């Protein structure tokens, strides 16, 4: 008799955000594995669509209010539950094996102490009840051990995210890009932790032939205004643009056509964009903070500090080195990026499920 595994894919309700995208790609990769040991069941809220999943090799459990409040356990007839992110609202009943995946604890660095401590208290309950914890990077694992009390004997395993390659995918040039100049590209929610404003100051020291496009939806209006003011102050309105949220096709265009990808982020649990850029064979320069050196390895160049003039020099050297032997360097970057794929990620979890239930 097949054992039943319940996968929390509740973030399918926000398919175009980071965790929503993870849910789509992980689900599609997992449910296409050829196997006869498990029946898959997807956990979503009762009003939610699963249309973004390519296969129907699973059943669906939609949660009523009583199940959401755990008055009626949602996992009473399953053998293992995989909670796929730390922002879960679903509490696994005691006695059931379950895996808890933690992507980051960025709120510890971003929010007021009284706010993040309350969030950690809620997460601690899930940690206490977990059979296994997985994190998407060694950095996140270290942060979990620092800020949460990990019960003795509870293992934490690092399972790198998969990354969907933007290379050889449909593209569309954003309407806001009218120049034919060479350009640098960065992407992310426009908020202080992304540190995009420092790129504006850096652009003063780069060759005028280069433009900079900052893509991403605005999160903090005052931060967006800060960047706009810097662009005006340094007379860079012709060279630096915030182009807002972009479609997948527009994002693919920016990755494939940029001359370098720049990522000065202060806090990242993984740093997916730097791998997306490498899939397109583009040179990457990023901060040397949190998980980024772990993910970028020797394939990226790093800023040791955020002095704008020094940053520009690092970018200049990295770009020159890359295009000196462009074809070979592009292939090296693509090969490095290819290790971060969803098939590998899903197969790793499949083997973990077997370890917990069968072996």
C-alpha positions as CSV (number, residue, x, y, z in Angstrom):
1,X,0.0,0.0,0.0
2,X,1.4,3.4,-1.0
3,X,2.1,5.9,1.7
4,X,0.6,9.3,1.5
5,X,2.7,12.5,1.5
6,X,1.1,15.9,1.9
7,X,3.0,18.8,0.4
8,X,2.2,22.4,1.5
9,X,1.9,24.4,-1.7
10,X,-0.2,27.2,-0.2
11,X,2.0,29.9,-1.8
12,X,0.6,28.9,-5.2
13,X,-1.9,31.7,-4.4
14,X,0.9,34.2,-5.1
15,X,2.5,32.6,-8.1
16,X,4.6,35.6,-9.2
17,X,6.4,36.1,-5.8
18,X,9.5,34.2,-4.7
19,X,7.8,31.5,-2.6
20,X,5.0,31.2,-5.1
21,X,7.5,30.5,-7.9
22,X,9.2,27.9,-5.6
23,X,5.9,26.2,-5.1
24,X,5.3,25.9,-8.8
25,X,8.7,24.7,-9.8
26,X,9.1,22.3,-6.9
27,X,5.7,20.8,-7.4
28,X,6.1,20.3,-11.1
29,X,9.5,18.7,-10.6
30,X,8.4,16.4,-7.7
31,X,5.2,15.2,-9.2
32,X,6.9,14.0,-12.4
33,X,9.3,11.7,-10.7
34,X,8.6,8.2,-11.7
35,X,7.9,6.3,-8.5
36,X,5.4,3.8,-7.0
37,X,6.0,4.3,-3.2
38,X,4.0,7.4,-2.5
39,X,0.6,9.1,-3.2
40,X,1.0,12.8,-3.5
41,X,-1.4,15.2,-1.9
42,X,-1.3,19.0,-2.2
43,X,-2.3,21.2,0.7
44,X,-3.9,24.6,-0.4
45,X,-6.5,26.9,1.0
46,X,-10.1,26.2,0.1
47,X,-10.4,29.1,-2.4
48,X,-7.1,28.4,-4.2
49,X,-6.3,27.3,-7.7
50,X,-3.6,24.8,-8.6
51,X,-3.7,25.7,-12.3
52,X,0.0,26.6,-12.4
53,X,1.0,23.0,-11.8
54,X,1.6,21.2,-15.1
55,X,0.6,17.7,-14.0
56,X,-2.3,16.3,-12.0
57,X,-0.4,13.4,-10.5
58,X,-1.7,14.3,-7.1
59,X,-4.9,14.8,-5.1
60,X,-5.9,18.1,-3.5
61,X,-6.6,18.8,0.2
62,X,-8.3,22.2,0.5
63,X,-8.5,23.5,4.0
64,X,-11.8,24.5,5.7
65,X,-11.7,27.0,8.6
66,X,-11.9,24.2,11.1
67,X,-8.8,22.5,9.6
68,X,-7.0,25.8,9.3
69,X,-7.5,26.3,13.0
70,X,-6.4,22.7,13.6
71,X,-9.7,21.9,15.3
72,X,-9.9,19.1,12.8
73,X,-6.3,17.9,12.0
74,X,-5.5,18.2,8.3
75,X,-2.8,15.5,8.5
76,X,-4.8,12.8,10.2
77,X,-4.6,10.3,7.3
78,X,-1.1,11.1,5.9
79,X,2.3,9.6,6.7
80,X,4.4,12.7,6.2
81,X,3.9,16.4,5.8
82,X,6.3,18.7,4.0
83,X,5.8,22.3,5.1
84,X,7.7,24.1,2.3
85,X,8.3,27.5,3.9
86,X,8.7,29.1,7.3
87,X,5.7,31.4,6.8
88,X,3.2,28.5,7.1
89,X,-0.1,29.0,8.9
90,X,-0.6,25.3,9.2
91,X,0.4,23.4,12.3
92,X,1.3,19.7,11.9
93,X,-0.4,17.5,14.5
94,X,1.9,15.7,17.0
95,X,2.9,12.2,16.1
96,X,3.2,12.8,12.3
97,X,6.5,12.9,10.6
98,X,7.1,16.2,9.0
99,X,9.8,18.3,7.2
100,X,10.0,22.0,7.8
101,X,11.8,24.1,5.1
102,X,13.2,27.4,6.2
103,X,14.2,29.8,3.4
104,X,15.4,32.7,5.6
105,X,14.9,34.7,8.8
106,X,15.4,38.0,7.1
107,X,12.8,39.7,9.3
108,X,15.4,39.4,12.2
109,X,17.4,42.0,10.3
110,X,14.6,44.1,8.8
111,X,12.0,44.6,11.5
112,X,11.7,45.9,15.0
113,X,12.8,43.5,17.8
114,X,9.4,43.1,19.3
115,X,8.0,42.2,15.8
116,X,10.6,39.6,14.9
117,X,10.6,38.0,18.3
118,X,6.9,37.3,18.0
119,X,7.5,35.7,14.6
120,X,10.3,33.6,16.0
121,X,8.0,32.4,18.8
122,X,5.5,31.1,16.2
123,X,8.2,29.5,14.1
124,X,9.7,27.9,17.2
125,X,6.5,25.8,17.7
126,X,6.9,24.4,14.2
127,X,10.6,23.7,14.9
128,X,9.8,21.9,18.1
129,X,7.4,19.6,16.2
130,X,9.6,18.9,13.2
131,X,11.1,15.5,12.3
132,X,13.6,17.2,10.0
133,X,14.5,20.8,9.1
134,X,15.9,21.8,5.8
135,X,17.3,25.2,4.8
136,X,18.2,26.6,1.4
137,X,21.7,27.6,2.3
138,X,24.4,27.0,5.0
139,X,24.0,30.7,5.9
140,X,20.3,30.1,6.7
141,X,21.2,27.0,8.6
142,X,23.6,29.0,10.7
143,X,21.0,31.8,11.3
144,X,18.4,29.2,12.4
145,X,20.8,27.7,14.9
146,X,21.6,31.2,16.2
147,X,18.0,32.5,16.6
148,X,16.0,29.4,17.3
149,X,16.3,26.6,19.8
150,X,16.9,23.5,17.8
151,X,15.9,20.4,19.9
152,X,18.7,18.0,20.6
153,X,18.8,15.3,17.9
154,X,16.9,17.3,15.3
155,X,18.9,17.4,12.1
156,X,19.1,20.4,9.8
157,X,20.0,19.6,6.2
158,X,20.9,22.1,3.5
159,X,19.0,21.6,0.3
160,X,19.8,24.3,-2.3
161,X,17.0,25.9,-4.2
162,X,16.4,25.0,-7.8
163,X,16.6,27.9,-10.3
164,X,14.7,28.2,-13.5
165,X,16.9,29.3,-16.3
166,X,15.9,32.4,-18.3
167,X,18.3,31.4,-21.1
168,X,16.6,30.4,-24.4
169,X,13.2,31.4,-23.1
170,X,10.7,33.8,-24.6
171,X,11.8,37.4,-24.2
172,X,10.1,40.8,-24.5
173,X,11.9,44.2,-24.4
174,X,10.4,46.4,-21.7
175,X,8.8,49.5,-23.2
176,X,10.8,51.7,-20.8
177,X,14.1,50.7,-22.5
178,X,14.5,53.0,-25.5
179,X,18.3,53.3,-25.5
180,X,20.7,51.1,-27.4
181,X,23.5,51.6,-24.9
182,X,25.1,48.8,-23.0
183,X,23.5,48.2,-19.6
184,X,23.8,46.7,-16.2
185,X,20.8,45.1,-14.6
186,X,19.5,44.3,-11.2
187,X,16.2,43.0,-9.9
188,X,14.3,42.6,-6.6
189,X,11.6,44.2,-4.5
190,X,12.6,47.9,-4.2
191,X,13.2,48.0,-0.4
192,X,16.2,49.0,1.7
193,X,17.7,45.6,2.2
194,X,18.3,45.3,-1.6
195,X,20.6,48.3,-1.2
196,X,19.9,49.5,-4.8
197,X,20.6,53.2,-4.0
198,X,24.3,52.5,-3.7
199,X,24.3,51.4,-7.4
200,X,23.1,54.9,-8.3
201,X,26.1,56.5,-6.6
202,X,28.4,53.9,-8.2
203,X,27.2,54.8,-11.7
204,X,28.9,58.2,-11.4
205,X,32.2,56.4,-11.7
206,X,31.3,54.0,-14.6
207,X,31.8,54.6,-18.3
208,X,29.0,56.8,-19.7
209,X,28.2,54.2,-22.4
210,X,26.6,52.0,-19.6
211,X,23.1,52.4,-18.4
212,X,21.5,50.8,-15.3
213,X,18.0,49.3,-15.1
214,X,16.5,48.5,-11.7
215,X,13.6,46.2,-12.0
216,X,11.1,45.2,-9.3
217,X,7.9,46.3,-7.6
218,X,8.2,49.1,-5.0
219,X,7.8,48.1,-1.4
220,X,8.8,51.2,0.6
221,X,7.8,54.5,-1.0
222,X,10.3,56.5,0.9
223,X,13.1,54.2,-0.3
224,X,11.9,54.5,-3.9
225,X,11.9,58.3,-3.4
226,X,15.4,58.1,-2.0
227,X,16.6,56.4,-5.2
228,X,14.8,58.9,-7.4
229,X,16.4,61.8,-5.5
230,X,19.8,60.3,-5.9
231,X,19.3,59.9,-9.7
232,X,18.4,63.5,-9.9
233,X,21.1,64.7,-7.6
234,X,23.9,63.0,-9.6
235,X,22.3,64.0,-12.9
236,X,21.9,60.4,-14.0
237,X,18.3,60.6,-15.3
238,X,19.5,59.5,-18.8
239,X,21.5,56.6,-17.5
240,X,19.7,55.1,-14.5
241,X,16.0,54.0,-14.5
242,X,13.7,52.2,-12.1
243,X,11.5,50.3,-14.5
244,X,9.1,48.8,-12.0
245,X,7.7,45.2,-12.0
246,X,8.5,43.3,-15.1
247,X,6.9,40.2,-16.8
248,X,8.7,36.9,-17.0
249,X,9.5,37.6,-20.7
250,X,10.8,41.1,-19.9
251,X,13.0,39.7,-17.1
252,X,14.3,37.1,-19.5
253,X,15.2,39.9,-21.9
254,X,17.1,41.9,-19.3
255,X,19.1,38.8,-18.2
256,X,20.0,37.8,-21.7
257,X,20.8,41.3,-23.0
258,X,22.6,42.9,-20.0
259,X,26.4,43.3,-20.0
260,X,26.6,42.4,-16.3
261,X,24.3,41.7,-13.4
262,X,24.8,43.7,-10.2
263,X,23.4,42.6,-6.8
264,X,24.3,44.7,-3.7
265,X,21.8,43.1,-1.4
266,X,22.4,43.2,2.4
267,X,20.4,40.0,3.3
268,X,19.6,37.0,1.2
269,X,18.6,33.5,2.2
270,X,19.8,32.2,-1.2
271,X,20.2,34.9,-3.8
272,X,18.4,33.3,-6.8
273,X,18.9,36.2,-9.3
274,X,22.7,35.8,-9.4
275,X,22.2,32.2,-10.6
276,X,19.6,33.3,-13.1
277,X,22.2,35.7,-14.5
278,X,24.8,33.0,-14.6
279,X,22.4,30.7,-16.5
280,X,22.6,33.4,-19.2
281,X,26.4,33.5,-19.1
282,X,26.5,37.0,-17.6
283,X,29.2,38.3,-15.3
284,X,27.9,38.8,-11.8
285,X,29.1,41.3,-9.1
286,X,27.4,41.2,-5.8
287,X,27.9,41.9,-2.1
288,X,29.9,39.6,0.0
289,X,27.2,39.4,2.7
290,X,25.0,36.6,4.1
291,X,24.4,33.7,1.6
292,X,25.8,35.3,-1.6
293,X,29.4,34.2,-1.4
294,X,28.2,30.6,-0.7
295,X,25.8,30.6,-3.7
296,X,28.0,32.6,-6.1
297,X,31.2,30.8,-5.2
298,X,34.2,31.6,-7.3
299,X,32.0,32.4,-10.3
300,X,31.0,35.8,-9.0
301,X,33.0,38.9,-8.1
302,X,32.3,40.6,-4.8
303,X,32.3,44.1,-3.3
304,X,34.3,44.1,-0.1
305,X,32.6,47.4,0.9
306,X,30.1,49.9,-0.5
307,X,32.5,52.7,-1.4
308,X,31.0,53.8,-4.8
309,X,34.3,54.4,-6.5
310,X,35.7,51.1,-5.4
311,X,32.5,49.3,-6.5
312,X,32.8,50.8,-10.0
313,X,36.4,49.5,-10.2
314,X,35.3,46.0,-9.3
315,X,32.6,46.1,-11.9
316,X,35.0,47.4,-14.6
317,X,37.5,44.7,-13.9
318,X,35.0,41.9,-13.8
319,X,33.4,43.1,-17.1
320,X,36.8,43.5,-18.8
321,X,37.9,40.0,-17.6
322,X,34.7,38.4,-18.8
323,X,34.6,39.8,-22.3
324,X,38.3,39.2,-22.8
325,X,37.4,35.5,-23.3
326,X,33.6,35.8,-23.6
327,X,32.6,32.5,-25.1
328,X,34.6,30.3,-22.7
329,X,33.6,32.4,-19.7
330,X,29.9,32.2,-20.6
331,X,30.0,28.4,-20.9
332,X,31.8,28.2,-17.5
333,X,29.1,30.3,-15.9
334,X,26.3,28.3,-17.5
335,X,27.8,25.1,-16.3
336,X,28.2,26.4,-12.8
337,X,24.6,27.6,-12.7
338,X,23.2,24.3,-14.0
339,X,23.9,22.6,-10.7
340,X,21.0,24.6,-9.2
341,X,18.0,22.9,-10.9
342,X,14.6,21.9,-9.7
343,X,15.0,18.2,-10.8
344,X,17.9,17.9,-8.4
345,X,16.1,19.8,-5.7
346,X,13.0,17.6,-6.0
347,X,14.9,14.4,-6.1
348,X,16.8,15.3,-3.0
349,X,13.5,15.7,-1.2
350,X,12.1,12.5,-2.6
351,X,15.1,10.7,-1.2
352,X,14.5,12.4,2.2
353,X,10.9,11.2,2.2
354,X,12.1,7.7,1.6
355,X,14.7,7.9,4.4
356,X,12.0,9.0,6.8
357,X,9.3,6.6,5.8
358,X,10.9,3.5,4.2
359,X,14.6,3.0,4.9
